[in-house]
Amino acid sequence: MIREKLVNEYRHLVNASYPYINSLLNNCYIKIIDGYLNPVSPAYYYLGIYYAGRNGKEITLYKYELKNIAKTFGMIDVVFINAKRIIRDPASTLKQENPRLWLELYWISSKVTTNLD
């Protein structure tokens, strides 16, 4: 629950600072990921942005801005992950280990956006 609030605050700050980037993040799934160097060391946190393959290049263009905002929340780094690759990977056990995350990634990767400009 605290992680969800932190992600919502992150989105709010991105929206206040860079509205265009926030519109790109609407097609992404953002998750706080924790890592450990060894079992006794304290955890470090970074932000995982799962994107669909079609908007990956556009989001990674703004990685400097997204990393700077994440650093204000105490995150080490921002990692960009292609959701379609994870879903289609036959060796992935994500569907069995974390079915909710798998469904979220499936939903993100199957969204269809049309540019009728």
N, C-alpha and C positions, 0 to 999 in steps of 0.2 A: 504494500500500500504506500509506503514511503517512497519507494522507487517510482511508482506511477505519478505521485505528486511532483517528484523531482523532474521527471520527464515532461510533465505538463508545464512546470515553471520554465524549463529549457525551451519548450516550444513557444511559450509566451514571450520570452526574451528575444528569441529569434524573430518572432512576428513584430515586436516593437522595433528591432534594429534593422532587419532586412525582410520586408514583407514578401518580396519575390521568392526568397529562399524558403520562407514558410509555406508558400504555395507548392513548392517542390516537395517539401517534407510531408505534405498531406497524402502523398502517394507512397509513403515509406512507413516502416515499422521501426520505432526507436526503442532500444532496450539498454539498460545499464548492466554491464557485464563486469564481474569481479574476477580478479586473478590473484594468484599467490606465487611467490618465488619458491617458497618451501613451506612445509606445514606450520612452522612456528612464526613465520614472518607475518606482519600485518597485511591485510588485503589492499590491493590497489584497484581502482575503478576506472573503467573507460566506457565510452558510449559506442554502442553498435547501431549503425543505421543500415537497416536491410532495405534494399531498393529493388525494384523490378528492373530487368535488363534494359528496358527501353529508355529509362531516364537516368541511368548510372553516370554517363559522361557529364550530363548537365549538373548533377549534384556534386560530383567530385571537383568540378570547377570552383566551387565555393568551400573547399575543405579548410582553407586557412581561416575564413570567417567562422565556420562552425567549430573549429578547434579552439579558437580564442574564446568563444562563448562557453564552451565546455570547461575550459580551464578556470573560469570564474566560479564554476560549481565544484571544483576540486577534482575533476577528471584528469587522468593522465593523457589520454589521447582519444581520438575519434576514429573508429574503424568502419569502413564502408564494405558491405557484404552483399553480393548478388543473391537475392532470394531464390531466383529461378534455378540457379546452380545447386543450391542446397536441396531444393525440392526434387529435382530430377536426378540427383546423385544416387545410383543404385546401392552404394555402400553406406549411405547415411542411415543412422539408427535414430534420427531425430523424431521420426513419426512414432516410434515405440517409447522413447525416453521422455519426450515432452510433446504430447499431441496438441496441446493448445498453441504452443509456439509454431508447430508445423502448420496448423490450420490458419494462423495469422499470416504466415509467410505465403501460404498457398493463395490466400485471399489477396494479398498485396501483388503477387506475381500474376494473378489472373485479371486484375483490373484493366479495363480498356478505356483509354482516353482518346478522344478525337480532337484534332486541331483543325477547326473549320474557319480559321482566320483568313 
